[in-house]
Amino acid sequence: MKSTNEHSLRFQVEKWLAPSHTASVHVVEFSRTLSGRRRYVCVETTQQSDLRALFFFRHDDGCWRVFPPAVDRPKTSNRLAL
């Protein structure tokens, strides 16, 4: 089981962008998605003129991930209408 810390935005930024102690990290955008109104954050870091940016999405379980949550879709029936 993962610790709560591994689901934090800080942990995910360090995992995916691997900023060094000399790199600057900035939140450049944050808002909500149009579908589902879910939170997202764009974080960028610069290391030796190398700019990296990633979007992080907040999921229903409170975790931040680099992929958006599944869109809420109504369940469909397997029956065909005649």
C-alpha positions in Angstrom: 0.0 0.0 0.0 1.3 3.4 -0.9 1.7 6.1 1.7 -0.4 9.2 1.6 2.7 11.2 0.8 3.1 9.4 -2.5 -0.3 10.8 -3.7 0.7 14.4 -2.9 1.3 17.0 -5.7 4.8 17.6 -4.3 5.7 13.9 -4.5 4.4 13.7 -8.1 6.3 16.8 -9.2 9.6 15.5 -7.7 8.9 12.0 -9.3 8.1 13.2 -12.8 10.1 16.4 -13.2 13.0 15.6 -10.9 14.0 19.1 -10.0 17.4 19.7 -8.6 18.0 21.9 -5.6 19.1 24.6 -8.0 16.1 24.3 -10.3 13.2 26.6 -9.9 9.7 25.1 -9.9 6.6 27.1 -10.7 2.9 26.5 -10.9 2.1 28.2 -14.2 -1.6 27.4 -14.5 -4.3 25.9 -12.3 -8.0 25.6 -12.8 -10.8 23.0 -13.3 -11.5 20.9 -16.4 -14.6 21.7 -18.4 -15.9 18.2 -18.2 -16.3 17.1 -14.6 -14.9 20.3 -13.1 -11.9 18.4 -11.8 -8.8 20.3 -10.6 -5.6 20.4 -12.6 -2.2 22.1 -12.2 0.5 22.8 -14.8 4.0 22.8 -13.2 7.2 23.8 -15.0 10.8 23.6 -14.0 13.9 25.0 -15.7 17.3 23.3 -15.4 20.3 24.6 -17.4 18.1 26.1 -20.1 16.0 22.9 -20.2 12.3 23.8 -19.7 10.0 21.0 -18.6 6.3 21.2 -17.9 3.6 18.7 -17.0 -0.1 18.8 -16.1 -1.2 17.0 -13.0 -4.8 16.1 -12.4 -6.6 15.6 -9.1 -8.6 12.4 -8.9 -11.7 11.5 -6.8 -9.5 9.6 -4.3 -7.5 12.8 -3.6 -4.4 11.6 -5.5 -2.6 13.7 -8.1 -1.6 12.0 -11.3 -0.2 12.9 -14.7 -3.3 11.5 -16.5 -6.8 12.9 -16.3 -9.5 11.0 -14.4 -11.9 8.9 -16.5 -14.8 10.9 -17.8 -18.0 10.1 -16.0 -20.1 8.2 -18.5 -23.5 6.8 -18.1 -23.6 3.0 -18.2 -25.0 1.5 -21.4 -27.1 -1.6 -21.7 -26.0 -4.6 -23.7 -29.4 -5.0 -25.2 -30.1 -3.8 -28.7 -33.3 -1.8 -29.3 -35.5 -3.4 -31.9 
